[in-house]
Amino acid sequence: MNDHLIIRKEEQRDHKAVFDLVKAAFETMEHSDHREQYLVERLRISDAFIPELSLVAEINGQIAGYVPAKQYGIAFPFDVPEENCMIKILNPGAFKDVKGMVEYPQAFFE
């Protein structure tokens, strides 16, 4: 069987599947409050939400991944475990002159 992977913009019809996926992904994580799925919901309705950066991975018509677009010179306003701050560089040099502090929208703290 050939799996067909599509990365596409999240749509409203994906919200339940993304909720379930995020819940399952953090279910056994030690450094989690196990409520990340609710954070995703709050961020969607916040002023900070950028729909074009909310992507899903779909394999054979099923949601298989969620990519909330987000440490090269990037600091956080509080302690965050290293494994929670990973990015994948797609363009070498893209973060060459990037430095700054992550700013979380208010929805993150509710």
TORFIPA-731748 format. One record per residue: residue in one letter; x, z, y of N, C-alpha, C, CB in turn. Coordinates in nm, 2 decimals, padded with zeros to 4 digits, always signed. Glycine has a CB too. Layout:
BEGIN
+------+--------+--------+---------+---------+--------+----------+--------+--------+---------+---------+--------+----------+
: rest : n.east :   n.up : n.north : ca.east :  ca.up : ca.north : c.east :   c.up : c.north : cb.east :  cb.up : cb.north :
+------+--------+--------+---------+---------+--------+----------+--------+--------+---------+---------+--------+----------+
:    A :      X :      Z :       Y :       X :      Z :        Y :      X :      Z :       Y :       X :      Z :        Y :
...
+------+--------+--------+---------+---------+--------+----------+--------+--------+---------+---------+--------+----------+
//
This chain:
BEGIN
+------+--------+--------+---------+---------+--------+----------+--------+--------+---------+---------+--------+----------+
: rest : n.east :   n.up : n.north : ca.east :  ca.up : ca.north : c.east :   c.up : c.north : cb.east :  cb.up : cb.north :
+------+--------+--------+---------+---------+--------+----------+--------+--------+---------+---------+--------+----------+
:    M : +00.08 : +00.00 :  -00.12 :  +00.00 : +00.00 :   +00.00 : +00.09 : +00.00 :  +00.13 :  -00.10 : +00.12 :   +00.00 :
:    N : +00.06 : -00.09 :  +00.22 :  +00.13 : -00.09 :   +00.34 : +00.06 : -00.01 :  +00.45 :  +00.15 : -00.24 :   +00.39 :
:    D : +00.13 : +00.09 :  +00.50 :  +00.06 : +00.17 :   +00.61 : +00.08 : +00.10 :  +00.74 :  +00.13 : +00.31 :   +00.61 :
:    H : -00.02 : +00.10 :  +00.82 :  -00.02 : +00.04 :   +00.95 : -00.02 : +00.15 :  +01.06 :  -00.14 : -00.06 :   +00.96 :
:    L : +00.09 : +00.16 :  +01.13 :  +00.10 : +00.26 :   +01.24 : +00.08 : +00.20 :  +01.37 :  +00.24 : +00.32 :   +01.23 :
:    I : -00.01 : +00.27 :  +01.45 :  -00.03 : +00.23 :   +01.59 : -00.02 : +00.35 :  +01.67 :  -00.18 : +00.17 :   +01.60 :
:    I : +00.06 : +00.34 :  +01.78 :  +00.07 : +00.44 :   +01.89 : -00.02 : +00.39 :  +02.00 :  +00.22 : +00.47 :   +01.94 :
:    R : -00.12 : +00.47 :  +02.04 :  -00.21 : +00.42 :   +02.14 : -00.25 : +00.54 :  +02.23 :  -00.33 : +00.35 :   +02.08 :
:    K : -00.32 : +00.50 :  +02.34 :  -00.37 : +00.60 :   +02.43 : -00.48 : +00.68 :  +02.36 :  -00.42 : +00.54 :   +02.56 :
:    E : -00.48 : +00.81 :  +02.38 :  -00.58 : +00.90 :   +02.32 : -00.72 : +00.86 :  +02.39 :  -00.55 : +01.05 :   +02.34 :
:    E : -00.82 : +00.86 :  +02.30 :  -00.96 : +00.84 :   +02.35 : -01.04 : +00.96 :  +02.32 :  -01.02 : +00.71 :   +02.29 :
:    Q : -01.15 : +00.97 :  +02.39 :  -01.24 : +01.09 :   +02.37 : -01.28 : +01.10 :  +02.23 :  -01.37 : +01.07 :   +02.46 :
:    R : -01.30 : +01.00 :  +02.15 :  -01.34 : +01.01 :   +02.01 : -01.23 : +01.07 :  +01.93 :  -01.37 : +00.87 :   +01.96 :
:    D : -01.11 : +01.08 :  +01.98 :  -00.99 : +01.14 :   +01.91 : -00.98 : +01.29 :  +01.92 :  -00.86 : +01.07 :   +01.95 :
:    H : -01.05 : +01.35 :  +02.02 :  -01.03 : +01.49 :   +02.05 : -01.05 : +01.58 :  +01.93 :  -01.13 : +01.53 :   +02.16 :
:    K : -01.15 : +01.57 :  +01.85 :  -01.17 : +01.66 :   +01.74 : -01.05 : +01.64 :  +01.64 :  -01.30 : +01.63 :   +01.66 :
:    A : -01.01 : +01.52 :  +01.61 :  -00.90 : +01.50 :   +01.52 : -00.77 : +01.56 :  +01.57 :  -00.88 : +01.35 :   +01.49 :
:    V : -00.74 : +01.54 :  +01.71 :  -00.63 : +01.60 :   +01.77 : -00.63 : +01.75 :  +01.77 :  -00.61 : +01.55 :   +01.92 :
:    F : -00.75 : +01.81 :  +01.79 :  -00.76 : +01.95 :   +01.78 : -00.72 : +02.00 :  +01.65 :  -00.91 : +01.99 :   +01.81 :
:    D : -00.78 : +01.94 :  +01.54 :  -00.75 : +01.98 :   +01.40 : -00.60 : +01.96 :  +01.37 :  -00.83 : +01.90 :   +01.31 :
:    L : -00.54 : +01.85 :  +01.42 :  -00.40 : +01.82 :   +01.39 : -00.31 : +01.92 :  +01.46 :  -00.37 : +01.68 :   +01.44 :
:    V : -00.33 : +01.96 :  +01.58 :  -00.25 : +02.05 :   +01.66 : -00.27 : +02.19 :  +01.59 :  -00.29 : +02.06 :   +01.81 :
:    K : -00.39 : +02.23 :  +01.56 :  -00.41 : +02.36 :   +01.49 : -00.33 : +02.37 :  +01.36 :  -00.56 : +02.37 :   +01.46 :
:    A : -00.34 : +02.26 :  +01.28 :  -00.26 : +02.26 :   +01.15 : -00.11 : +02.26 :  +01.17 :  -00.30 : +02.14 :   +01.07 :
:    A : -00.07 : +02.19 :  +01.28 :  +00.08 : +02.18 :   +01.30 : +00.14 : +02.32 :  +01.34 :  +00.10 : +02.08 :   +01.41 :
:    F : +00.06 : +02.40 :  +01.40 :  +00.11 : +02.53 :   +01.45 : +00.07 : +02.65 :  +01.36 :  +00.07 : +02.56 :   +01.59 :
:    E : -00.01 : +02.62 :  +01.26 :  -00.07 : +02.72 :   +01.18 : +00.03 : +02.82 :  +01.12 :  -00.14 : +02.66 :   +01.06 :
:    T : +00.15 : +02.77 :  +01.07 :  +00.25 : +02.86 :   +01.01 : +00.37 : +02.89 :  +01.10 :  +00.29 : +02.80 :   +00.88 :
:    M : +00.36 : +02.85 :  +01.22 :  +00.48 : +02.87 :   +01.31 : +00.49 : +03.01 :  +01.35 :  +00.46 : +02.78 :   +01.43 :
:    E : +00.61 : +03.07 :  +01.34 :  +00.63 : +03.21 :   +01.38 : +00.61 : +03.23 :  +01.53 :  +00.77 : +03.25 :   +01.33 :
:    H : +00.67 : +03.15 :  +01.61 :  +00.66 : +03.16 :   +01.75 : +00.54 : +03.09 :  +01.81 :  +00.80 : +03.11 :   +01.82 :
:    S : +00.43 : +03.13 :  +01.77 :  +00.30 : +03.06 :   +01.81 : +00.19 : +03.17 :  +01.83 :  +00.26 : +02.95 :   +01.72 :
:    D : +00.10 : +03.14 :  +01.92 :  -00.01 : +03.23 :   +01.93 : -00.13 : +03.17 :  +01.85 :  -00.06 : +03.25 :   +02.07 :
:    H : -00.10 : +03.05 :  +01.78 :  -00.20 : +02.98 :   +01.70 : -00.32 : +02.93 :  +01.78 :  -00.24 : +03.06 :   +01.58 :
:    R : -00.30 : +02.91 :  +01.91 :  -00.41 : +02.86 :   +01.99 : -00.37 : +02.74 :  +02.07 :  -00.45 : +02.98 :   +02.09 :
:    E : -00.26 : +02.67 :  +02.03 :  -00.21 : +02.55 :   +02.10 : -00.32 : +02.44 :  +02.11 :  -00.09 : +02.49 :   +02.03 :
:    Q : -00.41 : +02.44 :  +02.01 :  -00.52 : +02.34 :   +02.02 : -00.61 : +02.36 :  +02.14 :  -00.60 : +02.34 :   +01.89 :
:    Y : -00.63 : +02.48 :  +02.18 :  -00.71 : +02.51 :   +02.30 : -00.63 : +02.48 :  +02.42 :  -00.75 : +02.66 :   +02.30 :
:    L : -00.50 : +02.49 :  +02.42 :  -00.42 : +02.45 :   +02.54 : -00.44 : +02.30 :  +02.56 :  -00.27 : +02.49 :   +02.51 :
:    V : -00.43 : +02.23 :  +02.46 :  -00.45 : +02.08 :   +02.47 : -00.59 : +02.05 :  +02.53 :  -00.44 : +02.01 :   +02.33 :
:    E : -00.69 : +02.12 :  +02.49 :  -00.82 : +02.10 :   +02.55 : -00.82 : +02.14 :  +02.70 :  -00.93 : +02.18 :   +02.47 :
:    R : -00.76 : +02.25 :  +02.73 :  -00.76 : +02.29 :   +02.88 : -00.68 : +02.19 :  +02.96 :  -00.70 : +02.43 :   +02.89 :
:    L : -00.57 : +02.15 :  +02.91 :  -00.49 : +02.05 :   +02.98 : -00.56 : +01.92 :  +03.01 :  -00.36 : +02.02 :   +02.91 :
:    R : -00.64 : +01.88 :  +02.91 :  -00.72 : +01.75 :   +02.93 : -00.81 : +01.76 :  +03.05 :  -00.80 : +01.72 :   +02.81 :
:    I : -00.87 : +01.88 :  +03.08 :  -00.96 : +01.89 :   +03.19 : -00.89 : +01.94 :  +03.32 :  -01.07 : +01.98 :   +03.15 :
:    S : -00.76 : +01.96 :  +03.32 :  -00.69 : +02.01 :   +03.44 : -00.65 : +01.89 :  +03.53 :  -00.56 : +02.09 :   +03.40 :
:    D : -00.62 : +01.93 :  +03.65 :  -00.58 : +01.83 :   +03.75 : -00.44 : +01.77 :  +03.71 :  -00.57 : +01.89 :   +03.89 :
:    A : -00.37 : +01.84 :  +03.63 :  -00.23 : +01.79 :   +03.59 : -00.24 : +01.68 :  +03.48 :  -00.15 : +01.90 :   +03.55 :
:    F : -00.35 : +01.66 :  +03.42 :  -00.36 : +01.57 :   +03.31 : -00.34 : +01.43 :  +03.35 :  -00.50 : +01.59 :   +03.24 :
:    I : -00.26 : +01.36 :  +03.28 :  -00.23 : +01.22 :   +03.30 : -00.27 : +01.14 :  +03.17 :  -00.08 : +01.19 :   +03.34 :
:    P : -00.39 : +01.08 :  +03.17 :  -00.44 : +01.02 :   +03.04 : -00.35 : +00.92 :  +02.98 :  -00.57 : +00.96 :   +03.07 :
:    E : -00.27 : +00.85 :  +03.07 :  -00.18 : +00.75 :   +03.01 : -00.07 : +00.80 :  +02.94 :  -00.13 : +00.66 :   +03.13 :
:    L : -00.04 : +00.94 :  +02.95 :  +00.07 : +01.00 :   +02.88 : +00.02 : +01.08 :  +02.75 :  +00.14 : +01.09 :   +02.97 :
:    S : -00.11 : +01.07 :  +02.73 :  -00.17 : +01.14 :   +02.61 : -00.19 : +01.04 :  +02.50 :  -00.30 : +01.21 :   +02.65 :
:    L : -00.09 : +01.04 :  +02.41 :  -00.09 : +00.93 :   +02.30 : -00.12 : +00.99 :  +02.17 :  +00.04 : +00.86 :   +02.30 :
:    V : -00.17 : +00.91 :  +02.08 :  -00.19 : +00.95 :   +01.94 : -00.12 : +00.84 :  +01.85 :  -00.34 : +00.96 :   +01.91 :
:    A : -00.08 : +00.89 :  +01.73 :  -00.03 : +00.80 :   +01.63 : -00.14 : +00.79 :  +01.53 :  +00.10 : +00.85 :   +01.56 :
:    E : -00.17 : +00.66 :  +01.50 :  -00.28 : +00.63 :   +01.40 : -00.22 : +00.56 :  +01.28 :  -00.40 : +00.56 :   +01.47 :
:    I : -00.25 : +00.60 :  +01.16 :  -00.21 : +00.53 :   +01.04 : -00.33 : +00.50 :  +00.96 :  -00.11 : +00.62 :   +00.96 :
:    N : -00.35 : +00.37 :  +00.94 :  -00.46 : +00.32 :   +00.87 : -00.60 : +00.38 :  +00.92 :  -00.45 : +00.35 :   +00.72 :
:    G : -00.61 : +00.38 :  +01.05 :  -00.73 : +00.43 :   +01.11 : -00.75 : +00.58 :  +01.12 :  -00.85 : +00.38 :   +01.04 :
:    Q : -00.65 : +00.66 :  +01.08 :  -00.66 : +00.80 :   +01.08 : -00.56 : +00.86 :  +01.18 :  -00.64 : +00.87 :   +00.94 :
:    I : -00.60 : +00.96 :  +01.26 :  -00.50 : +01.02 :   +01.35 : -00.40 : +01.10 :  +01.27 :  -00.57 : +01.12 :   +01.45 :
:    A : -00.27 : +01.06 :  +01.29 :  -00.16 : +01.12 :   +01.21 : -00.06 : +01.20 :  +01.30 :  -00.09 : +01.02 :   +01.13 :
:    G : -00.08 : +01.18 :  +01.43 :  +00.02 : +01.25 :   +01.52 : -00.04 : +01.25 :  +01.66 :  +00.15 : +01.18 :   +01.51 :
:    Y : +00.01 : +01.34 :  +01.74 :  -00.03 : +01.35 :   +01.88 : +00.10 : +01.37 :  +01.96 :  -00.12 : +01.47 :   +01.90 :
:    V : +00.12 : +01.29 :  +02.06 :  +00.24 : +01.29 :   +02.14 : +00.21 : +01.34 :  +02.28 :  +00.31 : +01.15 :   +02.14 :
:    P : +00.21 : +01.47 :  +02.31 :  +00.20 : +01.51 :   +02.45 : +00.32 : +01.49 :  +02.52 :  +00.15 : +01.66 :   +02.46 :
:    A : +00.32 : +01.39 :  +02.61 :  +00.45 : +01.34 :   +02.67 : +00.51 : +01.46 :  +02.75 :  +00.42 : +01.23 :   +02.77 :
:    K : +00.64 : +01.51 :  +02.71 :  +00.72 : +01.61 :   +02.77 : +00.87 : +01.57 :  +02.74 :  +00.69 : +01.75 :   +02.73 :
:    Q : +01.59 : +01.82 :  +02.66 :  +01.63 : +01.93 :   +02.75 : +01.76 : +01.87 :  +02.79 :  +01.64 : +02.08 :   +02.68 :
:    Y : +01.75 : +01.78 :  +02.86 :  +01.87 : +01.74 :   +02.92 : +01.87 : +01.78 :  +03.06 :  +01.89 : +01.58 :   +02.90 :
:    G : +01.93 : +01.89 :  +03.10 :  +01.93 : +01.94 :   +03.23 : +01.79 : +01.98 :  +03.28 :  +01.98 : +01.83 :   +03.32 :
:    I : +01.71 : +02.01 :  +03.19 :  +01.57 : +02.05 :   +03.22 : +01.55 : +02.20 :  +03.19 :  +01.46 : +01.96 :   +03.15 :
:    A : +01.51 : +02.28 :  +03.29 :  +01.50 : +02.42 :   +03.27 : +01.35 : +02.46 :  +03.26 :  +01.56 : +02.50 :   +03.38 :
:    F : +01.32 : +02.57 :  +03.20 :  +01.19 : +02.62 :   +03.18 : +01.17 : +02.75 :  +03.26 :  +01.15 : +02.65 :   +03.03 :
:    P : +01.05 : +02.78 :  +03.31 :  +01.03 : +02.90 :   +03.40 : +01.03 : +03.03 :  +03.32 :  +00.91 : +02.88 :   +03.48 :
:    F : +01.04 : +03.02 :  +03.19 :  +01.04 : +03.14 :   +03.10 : +01.11 : +03.10 :  +02.97 :  +00.89 : +03.19 :   +03.07 :
:    D : +01.14 : +03.20 :  +02.89 :  +01.22 : +03.18 :   +02.77 : +01.13 : +03.10 :  +02.67 :  +01.26 : +03.31 :   +02.70 :
:    V : +01.19 : +02.99 :  +02.62 :  +01.13 : +02.90 :   +02.52 : +01.22 : +02.88 :  +02.41 :  +01.08 : +02.77 :   +02.59 :
:    P : +01.18 : +02.90 :  +02.28 :  +01.27 : +02.87 :   +02.17 : +01.32 : +02.72 :  +02.18 :  +01.20 : +02.90 :   +02.04 :
:    E : +01.45 : +02.70 :  +02.14 :  +01.51 : +02.57 :   +02.15 : +01.43 : +02.46 :  +02.07 :  +01.65 : +02.57 :   +02.09 :
:    E : +01.37 : +02.50 :  +01.96 :  +01.30 : +02.41 :   +01.87 : +01.17 : +02.36 :  +01.94 :  +01.27 : +02.47 :   +01.74 :
:    N : +01.13 : +02.43 :  +02.04 :  +01.00 : +02.39 :   +02.11 : +01.03 : +02.31 :  +02.23 :  +00.93 : +02.52 :   +02.15 :
:    C : +01.16 : +02.27 :  +02.25 :  +01.19 : +02.19 :   +02.37 : +01.27 : +02.06 :  +02.34 :  +01.28 : +02.28 :   +02.47 :
:    M : +01.22 : +01.99 :  +02.24 :  +01.29 : +01.87 :   +02.20 : +01.23 : +01.75 :  +02.26 :  +01.29 : +01.86 :   +02.05 :
:    I : +01.31 : +01.65 :  +02.29 :  +01.27 : +01.52 :   +02.33 : +01.35 : +01.41 :  +02.25 :  +01.29 : +01.50 :   +02.48 :
:    K : +01.29 : +01.30 :  +02.24 :  +01.36 : +01.19 :   +02.18 : +01.40 : +01.08 :  +02.29 :  +01.27 : +01.12 :   +02.07 :
:    I : +01.52 : +01.06 :  +02.30 :  +01.57 : +00.96 :   +02.40 : +01.56 : +00.82 :  +02.34 :  +01.72 : +00.99 :   +02.44 :
:    L : +01.48 : +00.74 :  +02.41 :  +01.46 : +00.61 :   +02.37 : +01.55 : +00.51 :  +02.44 :  +01.31 : +00.57 :   +02.39 :
:    N : +01.59 : +00.55 :  +02.56 :  +01.67 : +00.46 :   +02.64 : +01.80 : +00.54 :  +02.68 :  +01.60 : +00.41 :   +02.77 :
:    P : +01.91 : +00.51 :  +02.61 :  +02.04 : +00.58 :   +02.64 : +02.07 : +00.58 :  +02.79 :  +02.16 : +00.52 :   +02.57 :
:    G : +02.10 : +00.70 :  +02.84 :  +02.13 : +00.71 :   +02.99 : +02.01 : +00.74 :  +03.07 :  +02.19 : +00.59 :   +03.04 :
:    A : +01.89 : +00.74 :  +03.01 :  +01.77 : +00.76 :   +03.09 : +01.76 : +00.90 :  +03.16 :  +01.65 : +00.74 :   +03.00 :
:    F : +01.83 : +01.00 :  +03.10 :  +01.82 : +01.13 :   +03.15 : +01.96 : +01.17 :  +03.22 :  +01.80 : +01.23 :   +03.05 :
:    K : +02.04 : +01.07 :  +03.25 :  +02.17 : +01.09 :   +03.31 : +02.17 : +01.17 :  +03.43 :  +02.24 : +00.95 :   +03.34 :
:    D : +02.09 : +01.15 :  +03.53 :  +02.08 : +01.22 :   +03.65 : +01.96 : +01.30 :  +03.67 :  +02.09 : +01.12 :   +03.77 :
:    V : +01.89 : +01.33 :  +03.56 :  +01.77 : +01.41 :   +03.56 : +01.80 : +01.56 :  +03.54 :  +01.67 : +01.36 :   +03.45 :
:    K : +01.75 : +01.64 :  +03.64 :  +01.76 : +01.78 :   +03.63 : +01.64 : +01.84 :  +03.70 :  +01.90 : +01.84 :   +03.70 :
:    G : +01.60 : +01.96 :  +03.65 :  +01.48 : +02.02 :   +03.72 : +01.42 : +02.13 :  +03.64 :  +01.38 : +01.91 :   +03.75 :
:    M : +01.32 : +02.18 :  +03.69 :  +01.24 : +02.29 :   +03.63 : +01.10 : +02.23 :  +03.59 :  +01.22 : +02.41 :   +03.73 :
:    V : +01.07 : +02.26 :  +03.47 :  +00.94 : +02.22 :   +03.42 : +00.83 : +02.30 :  +03.49 :  +00.92 : +02.24 :   +03.26 :
:    E : +00.73 : +02.23 :  +03.54 :  +00.62 : +02.30 :   +03.61 : +00.50 : +02.29 :  +03.52 :  +00.59 : +02.24 :   +03.75 :
:    Y : +00.44 : +02.40 :  +03.48 :  +00.33 : +02.40 :   +03.39 : +00.20 : +02.41 :  +03.48 :  +00.33 : +02.51 :   +03.29 :
:    P : +00.10 : +02.33 :  +03.44 :  -00.03 : +02.35 :   +03.52 : -00.10 : +02.48 :  +03.48 :  -00.13 : +02.23 :   +03.48 :
:    Q : -00.18 : +02.53 :  +03.57 :  -00.25 : +02.65 :   +03.55 : -00.32 : +02.66 :  +03.41 :  -00.35 : +02.68 :   +03.66 :
:    A : -00.37 : +02.55 :  +03.36 :  -00.44 : +02.55 :   +03.23 : -00.35 : +02.61 :  +03.12 :  -00.49 : +02.41 :   +03.20 :
:    F : -00.22 : +02.59 :  +03.14 :  -00.13 : +02.64 :   +03.03 : -00.13 : +02.80 :  +03.02 :  +00.01 : +02.60 :   +03.07 :
:    F : -00.17 : +02.86 :  +03.13 :  -00.16 : +03.01 :   +03.13 : -00.30 : +03.08 :  +03.11 :  -00.11 : +03.05 :   +03.26 :
:    E : -00.40 : +03.00 :  +03.09 :  -00.54 : +03.06 :   +03.07 : -00.56 : +03.10 :  +02.93 :  -00.64 : +02.96 :   +03.11 :
+------+--------+--------+---------+---------+--------+----------+--------+--------+---------+---------+--------+----------+
//
